[in-house]
Amino acid sequence: MKKLKNDPYAALRIKEFNIFLLLRFALVFGWSMQFIIIEWEVYHITKDPWSIGLIGLMEIIPAFTMALFAGHIVDQKEKRNLLMVCISLFSLISLGLFLITTPQISNQWSKNSILYSIYGLVFFGGILRSFFGPTIFSLVALIVPKNIYPNAATWNSSTWQVASVLGSALAGFSIKFIGVHWSLCIVFSLVIFSLFVLFFIKKKPILNPKIGEPMLESLKQGVKFVFKTKAILGAITLDMVAVLFGGAVALLAVFAEDILKVGAEGFGILRAAPAIGASITMLFTAYIPISKNAGLKLLAAIFGFGVCIITFGLSSVFWISVVALFFSGVTDGVSMVIRQTILQVKTPDEMRGRVSSVNSMFVGSSNELGAFESGLTAKLMGTAKAVVFGGTMTLIIVIAVALKNKTLRNLDLTKDIKALQ
């Protein structure tokens, strides 16, 4: 379909892309709910922020170690069916969490048995996580034409954030009103729904001309491409460090319970605030493209993110904390759209799985590693000080990157996007 100039709804005019967004919405909604419910349940069992950090560690170990292998597989396989396998296996994790939180098991099993079972299922989820990102990233590129990649990236990221908003908010309230067990039943239902929706997307061609290429050579080429492409490497590295040290969201259960004393409802609001900010920002970027001077905008956005994290860590007033998290989402939204646009525009079709897997090692895994870092620093220096420390480290590193990485400072995506027209 011919794309209208500056059409903010260009990607939405493609039927399969709308189906994909519905699938992604249901999956992220359920995933967001599940992660928050797990955080709450683990902290409820242990009353120890270190145990929340271990959730991140249990997921990052398999996600990080399997990432490159997953990227190779994604580039070699048909994407729709591979995503179907991933969602099917993820439904087993959701079902497992639902079953181990039944009243019968809760009364018969020890707290440690339940805790270790949760960690085990999270570990299995980490393996799947290494496949999810590259598969979804590659599938989007096969659904929309290249000339509307930036617009598709905006709507894709916006859908992810809106789903996070609603999933986060519903998780907090559902824990309060129907409990952990039935909240996980909602998660399982959403995952099954996403699997059903996926059947309405057709199988896609495999664009990799090197099918059957030895795995080590394939992985070498993928990593080499990322490190050779300075725009991709700079954006990924900067975002990784910011997420690693700015992972305050991993400690929101502690803030809600012990510092702000706002309970499950307040926890849901705190968890949703950054996603609301990011959603609003990304919807604006559909109308106001941010490709010009993208490097400077990325640096400014992550610097602002660090300031918001410091503000949140210093606050003991609920509404100030909510506002700080909201604006952390605003800045994170800008960062996400720019980064996704860089990846989509500058990655060849045959390398999307491997490049996305490297991205997941840098950025995706840093979410869980950030949760582990937050739990560890909270244990060592206290919860609030740990958040302020993370935000301060983010500012220092952004300044260092801005001074040393000229390629990123001068990055402008306008010409790249025009070349795809």
For each residue, the residues with C-beta under 8 A, 3 or more apart:
1: 13 14 145
2:
3: 7 10 145 147 148
4: 7 10
5:
6: 289
7: 3 4 10 13 151
8: 151 286 287
9: 12 13 286
10: 3 4 7 13 148 151 152
11: 14 17 144 148 151 152 154 155
12: 9 17 18 155
13: 1 7 9 10
14: 1 11 17 18 143 144
15: 18 19
16: 19 20 143 200 201 202
17: 11 12 14 20 21 140 143 144 152 155
18: 12 14 15 21 22
19: 15 16 22 23 197 200 201
20: 16 17 23 24 139 140 143 201
21: 17 18 24 25 155 156 159
22: 18 19 25 26 197
23: 19 20 26 27 194 197 198 201
24: 20 21 27 28 136 156 159 160 163 194
25: 21 22 28 29 159 162 163
26: 22 23 29 30 163 190 191 193 194 197
27: 23 24 30 31 87 90 163 190 191 194
28: 24 25 31 32 159 160 163 164 167
29: 25 26 32 33 163 164 166 167 170 190
30: 26 27 33 34 94 167 186 187 188 189 190 191 194
31: 27 28 34 35 167 187
32: 28 29 35 36 163 164 167 168 171 275
33: 29 30 36 37 167 168 170 171 174 183 186 187 190
34: 30 31 37 38 94 97 184 187
35: 31 32 38 39
36: 32 33 39 40 167 168 171 172 267 268 271
37: 33 34 40 41 97 171 174 175 180 183 184 187
38: 34 35 41 42 55 97 118 122
39: 35 36 42 43 52 55 250 252 253
40: 36 37 43 44 171 175 180 253 264 267
41: 37 38 44 45 101 118 180
42: 38 39 45 46 51 52 54 55 115 118
43: 39 40 46 47 48 49 51 52 253 254 257
44: 40 41 47 180
45: 41 42 51 111 114 115
46: 42 43 50 51 111 115
47: 43 44
48: 43 51 52 379
49: 43 52 53 251 254 374 375 378 379 383
50: 46 53 54 375 376 378 379
51: 42 43 45 46 48 54 55 115 375
52: 39 42 43 48 49 55 56 250 251 253 254 371 374 375
53: 49 50 56 57 250 371 372 373 374 375 376 378 379
54: 42 50 51 57 58 119 372 375
55: 38 39 42 51 52 58 59 118 119 122 368 371
56: 52 53 59 60 250 367 368 369 370 371 372 375
57: 53 54 60 61 368 369 371 372
58: 54 55 61 119 120 122 123 126
59: 55 56 62 63 122 123 125 126 129 368
60: 56 57 63 64 126 365 368 369 372
61: 57 58 64 65 123 126
62: 59 65 66 123 124 126 127 129 130
63: 59 60 66 67 126 127 129 130 360 364 365 368
64: 60 61 67 130 361 365
65: 61 62
66: 62 63 69 70 126 127 130 131
67: 63 64 70 71 130 357 358 360 361 365
68: 71 72 219 222 223 354 357 358 361
69: 66 72 73 130 215 219
70: 66 67 73 74 130 131 134 353 357
71: 67 68 74 75 134 219 222 353 354 355 356 357 358
72: 68 69 75 76 215 218 219 222 353 354 357
73: 69 70 76 77 82 131 353
74: 70 71 77 79 82 131 134 135 138 352 353 354 356 357
75: 71 72 134 138 208 218 222 350 351 352 353 354
76: 72 73 206 208 211 212 213 218 353
77: 73 74 81 82 206
78: 81 82 203 204 206
79: 74 82 83 135 138 139 142 204
80: 83 84 139 198 201 202 203 204
81: 77 78 84 85 203
82: 73 74 77 78 79 85 86 131 135
83: 79 80 86 87 132 135 136 139 198
84: 80 81 87 88 195 198
85: 81 82 88 89
86: 82 83 89 90 128 131 132 135
87: 27 83 84 90 91 191 194 195 198
88: 84 85 91 92 195
89: 85 86 92 93 124 128
90: 27 86 87 93 94 125 128 132 191
91: 87 88 94 95 188 191 192 195
92: 88 89 95 96
93: 89 90 96 97 121 124 125 128
94: 30 34 90 91 97 98 184 187 188 191
95: 91 92 98 99 188
96: 92 93 99 100 117 121
97: 34 37 38 93 94 100 101 118 121 184 187
98: 94 95 101 102 181 184 185 187 188
99: 95 96 102 105
100: 96 97 105 109 114 117 118 121
101: 41 97 98 105 106 114 180 181 184
102: 98 99 105 106 181
103: 106 107 181
104: 107 108
105: 99 100 101 102 108 109 114
106: 101 102 103 109 114 181
107: 103 104
108: 104 105
109: 100 105 106 113 114 117
110: 113 114
111: 45 46 114 115
112: 115 116
113: 109 110 116 117
114: 45 100 101 105 106 109 110 111 117 118
115: 42 45 46 51 111 112 118 119
116: 112 113 119 120
117: 96 100 109 113 114 120 121
118: 38 41 42 55 97 100 114 115 121 122
119: 54 55 58 115 116 122 123
120: 58 116 117 123 124
121: 93 96 97 100 117 118 124 125
122: 38 55 58 59 118 119 125 126
123: 58 59 61 62 119 120 126 127
124: 62 89 93 120 121 127 128
125: 59 90 93 121 122 128 129
126: 58 59 60 61 62 63 66 122 123 129 130 368
127: 62 63 66 123 124 130 131
128: 86 89 90 93 124 125 131 132
129: 59 62 63 125 126 132 133 360 364
130: 62 63 64 66 67 69 70 126 127 133 134 357 360
131: 66 70 73 74 82 86 127 128 134 135
132: 83 86 90 128 129 135 136
133: 129 130 136 137 356 357 359 360 364
134: 70 71 74 75 130 131 137 138 352 353 354 356 357 360
135: 74 79 82 83 86 131 132 138 139 353
136: 24 83 132 133 139 140
137: 133 134 140 141 343 352 353 356 359
138: 74 75 79 134 135 141 142 352 353 356
139: 20 79 80 83 135 136 142 143 201 204
140: 17 20 136 137 143 144 152 156 344
141: 137 138 144 146 149 344 349 352
142: 79 138 139 204 205 207
143: 14 16 17 20 139 140 152 201 204
144: 11 14 17 140 141 148 149 152
145: 1 3 148
146: 141 149 420
147: 3 420 421
148: 3 10 11 144 145 151 152
149: 141 144 146 152 153 341 344 345 420
150: 153 154 289 291 341 344 345 413 417
151: 7 8 10 11 148 154 155 286
152: 10 11 17 140 143 144 148 149 155 156 344
153: 149 150 156 157 337 340 341 344
154: 11 150 151 157 158 282 285 286 337 341
155: 11 12 17 21 151 152 158 159 286
156: 21 24 140 152 153 159 160 340
157: 153 154 160 161 278 282 333 336 337 340
158: 154 155 161 162 279 282 283 286
159: 21 24 25 28 155 156 162 163
160: 24 28 156 157 163 164
161: 157 158 164 165 275 278 279 282 329 333 336
162: 25 158 159 165 166 275 279
163: 24 25 26 27 28 29 32 159 160 166 167
164: 28 29 32 160 161 167 168 272 275 278
165: 161 162 168 169 272 275 276 279
166: 29 162 163 169 170 272
167: 28 29 30 31 32 33 36 163 164 170 171
168: 32 33 36 164 165 171 172 268 271 272 275
169: 165 166 172 173 268 269 271 272
170: 29 33 166 167 173 174 186 268
171: 32 33 36 37 40 167 168 174 175 183 268 271
172: 36 168 169 175 176 264 265 266 267 268 269 271 272
173: 169 170 176 177 264 265 268
174: 33 37 170 171 177 178 179 182 183 186
175: 37 40 171 172 178 179 180 183 264 267 268
176: 172 173 263 264 265
177: 173 174
178: 174 175 182 183
179: 174 175 182 183
180: 37 40 41 44 101 175 183 184
181: 98 101 102 103 106 184 185
182: 174 178 179 185 186
183: 33 37 171 174 175 178 179 180 186 187
184: 34 37 94 97 98 101 180 181 187 188
185: 98 181 182 188 189
186: 30 33 170 174 182 183 189 190
187: 30 31 33 34 37 94 97 98 183 184 190 191
188: 30 91 94 95 98 184 185 191 192
189: 30 185 186 192 193
190: 26 27 29 30 33 186 187 193 194
191: 26 27 30 87 90 91 94 187 188 194 195
192: 91 188 189 195 196
193: 26 189 190 196 197
194: 23 24 26 27 30 87 190 191 197 198
195: 84 87 88 91 191 192 198 199
196: 192 193 199
197: 19 22 23 26 193 194 200
198: 23 80 83 84 87 194 195 201
199: 195 196
200: 16 19 197
201: 16 19 20 23 80 139 143 198
202: 16 80
203: 78 80 81
204: 78 79 80 139 142 143
205: 142
206: 76 77 78 211
207: 142 349 350
208: 75 76 211 349 350
209: 350
210: 213 218 350
211: 76 206 208
212: 76
213: 76 210 217 218
214: 217 218
215: 69 72 218 219
216: 219 220
217: 213 214 220 221
218: 72 75 76 210 213 214 215 221 222 354
219: 68 69 71 72 215 216 222 223 354
220: 216 217 223 224
221: 217 218 224 225 351 354
222: 68 71 72 75 218 219 225 226 351 353 354 355 357 358
223: 68 219 220 226 227 354 358
224: 220 221 227 228
225: 221 222 228 229 348 351 354 355
226: 222 223 229 232 233 236 355 358 359
227: 223 224 233
228: 224 225
229: 225 226 232 233 346
230: 233 234 405 407 408
231: 234 235 295 342 346 407 408 411
232: 226 229 235 236 342 343 346 347 355
233: 226 227 229 230 236 237
234: 230 231 237 238 295 401 405 407 408 411
235: 231 232 238 239 298 338 339 342 343 408 411
236: 226 232 233 239 240 339 358 359 362 363
237: 233 234 240 241 362 401
238: 234 235 241 242 298 299 302 397 398 401 408
239: 235 236 242 243 302 335 339 362 363 366
240: 236 237 243 244 362 363 366
241: 237 238 244 245 366 393 394 397 401
242: 238 239 245 246 302 305 306 335 394 397 398
243: 239 240 246 247 363 366 367 370
244: 240 241 247 366 369 370 373
245: 241 242 370 373 389 390 391 393 394 397
246: 242 243 305 306 309 328 370 390 391 394
247: 243 244 250 367 370 371 373 374 390
248: 251 252 309 312 313 325 328 374 387 390 391
249: 252 271 274 325
250: 39 52 53 56 247 370 371 374 375
251: 49 52 248 254 255 374 375 378 383 386 387
252: 39 248 249 255 256 267 270 271
253: 39 40 43 52 256 257 267
254: 43 49 52 251 257 258 259 378 383
255: 251 252 258 259 260 270 321 383
256: 252 253 259 260 261 262 263 264 266 267 270
257: 43 253 254 261 263 267
258: 254 255 261 383
259: 254 255 256 316 383 384
260: 255 256 266 270 316 317 318 321
261: 256 257 258
262: 256 265 266 267 269 270 318
263: 176 256 257 266 267
264: 40 172 173 175 176 256 267 268
265: 172 173 176 262 268 269
266: 172 256 260 262 263 269 270 318
267: 36 40 172 175 252 253 256 257 262 263 264 270 271
268: 36 168 169 170 171 172 173 175 264 265 271 272
269: 169 172 262 265 266 272 273 322
270: 252 255 256 260 262 266 267 273 321 322 325
271: 36 168 169 171 172 249 252 267 268 274 275
272: 164 165 166 168 169 172 268 269 275 276
273: 269 270 276 277 322 323 325 326 329
274: 249 271 277 278 325 326 328 329 332
275: 32 161 162 164 165 168 271 272 278 279 329
276: 165 272 273 279 280 326 329
277: 273 274 280 281 325 326 327 328 329 330 332 333
278: 157 161 164 274 275 281 282 329 330 332 333 336
279: 158 161 162 165 275 276 282 283 329 333
280: 276 277 283 284 330 333
281: 277 278 284 285 329 330 331 333 334 337
282: 154 157 158 161 278 279 285 286 333 336 337
283: 158 279 280 286 287
284: 280 281 287 288
285: 154 281 282 288 289 290 333 334 337
286: 8 9 151 154 155 158 282 283
287: 8 283 284
288: 284 285
289: 6 150 285 292
290: 285 294 297 334 337 338
291: 150 294 341 412 413 414 416 417
292: 289 412 413 414
293: 296 297 411 412
294: 290 291 297 298 338 341 342 411 412 413
295: 231 234 298 299 407 408 409 410 411 412
296: 293 299 300 409 411
297: 290 293 294 300 301 334 338
298: 235 238 294 295 301 302 334 335 338 339 408 411
299: 238 295 296 302 303 398 401 402 408 409
300: 296 297 303 304
301: 297 298 304 305 331 332 334 335 338
302: 238 239 242 298 299 305 306 331 335 394 398
303: 299 300 306 307 394 395 398 399
304: 300 301 307 308 327 330 331
305: 242 246 301 302 308 309 328 331 332 335 394
306: 242 246 302 303 309 310 391 392 394 395 398
307: 303 304 310 311 391 395
308: 304 305 311 312 324 325 327 328 331 391
309: 246 248 305 306 312 313 324 328 387 388 390 391 394
310: 306 307 313 314 387 388 391 392 395
311: 307 308 314 315 320 324 391
312: 248 308 309 315 321 324 325 328 387 391
313: 248 309 310 384 385 386 387 388 390 391
314: 310 311 384 388
315: 311 312 320 321 324
316: 259 260
317: 260 320 321
318: 260 262 266 321 322
319: 322 323
320: 311 315 317 323 324
321: 255 260 270 312 315 317 318 324 325
322: 269 270 273 318 319 325 326
323: 273 319 320 326 327
324: 308 309 311 312 315 320 321 327 328
325: 248 249 270 273 274 277 308 312 321 322 328 329
326: 273 274 276 277 322 323 329 330
327: 277 304 308 323 324 330 331
328: 246 248 274 277 305 308 309 312 324 325 331 332
329: 161 273 274 275 276 277 278 279 281 325 326 332 333
330: 277 278 280 281 304 326 327 333 334
331: 281 301 302 304 305 308 327 328 334 335
332: 274 277 278 301 305 328 329 335 336
333: 157 161 277 278 279 280 281 282 285 329 330 336 337
334: 281 285 290 297 298 301 330 331 337 338
335: 239 242 298 301 302 305 331 332 338 339
336: 157 161 278 282 332 333 339 340
337: 153 154 157 281 282 285 290 333 334 340 341
338: 235 290 294 297 298 301 334 335 341 342 413
339: 235 236 239 298 335 336 342 343 363
340: 153 156 157 336 337 343 344
341: 149 150 153 154 291 294 337 338 344 345 413 417
342: 231 232 235 294 338 339 345 346 411 413
343: 137 232 235 339 340 346 347 355 356 359
344: 140 141 149 150 152 153 340 341 347
345: 149 150 341 342 413 416 417 420
346: 229 231 232 342 343 416
347: 232 343 344 351 352 355 356
348: 225 351 352
349: 141 207 208 352
350: 75 207 208 209 210
351: 75 221 222 225 347 348 354 355
352: 74 75 134 137 138 141 347 348 349 355 356
353: 70 71 72 73 74 75 76 134 135 137 138 222 356 357
354: 68 71 72 74 75 134 218 219 221 222 223 225 351 357 358
355: 71 222 225 226 232 343 347 351 352 358 359
356: 71 74 133 134 137 138 343 347 352 353 359 360
357: 67 68 70 71 72 74 130 133 134 222 353 354 360 361
358: 67 68 71 222 223 226 236 354 355 361 362
359: 133 137 226 236 343 355 356 362 363 364
360: 63 67 129 130 133 134 356 357 363 364 365
361: 64 67 68 357 358 364 365
362: 236 237 239 240 358 359 365 366
363: 236 239 240 243 339 359 360 366 367
364: 63 129 133 359 360 361 367
365: 60 63 64 67 360 361 362 368 369
366: 239 240 241 243 244 362 363 369 370
367: 56 243 247 363 364 370 371
368: 55 56 57 59 60 63 126 365 371 372
369: 56 57 60 244 365 366 372 373
370: 56 243 244 245 246 247 250 366 367 373 374 390
371: 52 53 55 56 57 247 250 367 368 374 375
372: 53 54 56 57 60 368 369 375 376
373: 53 244 245 247 369 370 376 377 390
374: 49 52 53 247 248 250 251 370 371 377 378 386 387 390
375: 49 50 51 52 53 54 56 250 251 371 372 378 379
376: 50 53 372 373 379 380
377: 373 374 380 381 385 386 389 390
378: 49 50 53 251 254 374 375 381 382 383 386
379: 48 49 50 53 375 376
380: 376 377 386
381: 377 378 385 386 389
382: 378 385 386
383: 49 251 254 255 258 259 378 386 387
384: 259 313 314 387 388
385: 313 377 381 382 388 389
386: 251 313 374 377 378 380 381 382 383 389 390
387: 248 251 309 310 312 313 374 383 384 390 391
388: 309 310 313 314 384 385 391 392
389: 245 377 381 385 386 392 393
390: 245 246 247 248 309 313 370 373 374 377 386 387 393 394
391: 245 246 248 306 307 308 309 310 311 312 313 387 388 394 395
392: 306 310 388 389 395 396
393: 241 245 389 390 396 397
394: 241 242 245 246 302 303 305 306 309 390 391 397 398
395: 303 306 307 310 391 392 398 399
396: 392 393 399 400
397: 238 241 242 245 393 394 400 401
398: 238 242 299 302 303 306 394 395 401 402
399: 303 395 396 402 403
400: 396 397 403 404
401: 234 237 238 241 299 397 398 404 405 408
402: 299 398 399 405 408 409
403: 399 400
404: 400 401
405: 230 234 401 402 408 409
406: 409 410
407: 230 231 234 295 410 411
408: 230 231 234 235 238 295 298 299 401 402 405 411
409: 295 296 299 402 405 406
410: 295 406 407
411: 231 234 235 293 294 295 296 298 342 407 408
412: 291 292 293 294 295 415
413: 150 291 292 294 338 341 342 345 416 417
414: 291 292 417 418
415: 412 418 419
416: 291 345 346 413 419 420
417: 150 291 341 345 413 414 420 421
418: 414 415 421
419: 415 416
420: 146 147 149 345 416 417
421: 147 417 418
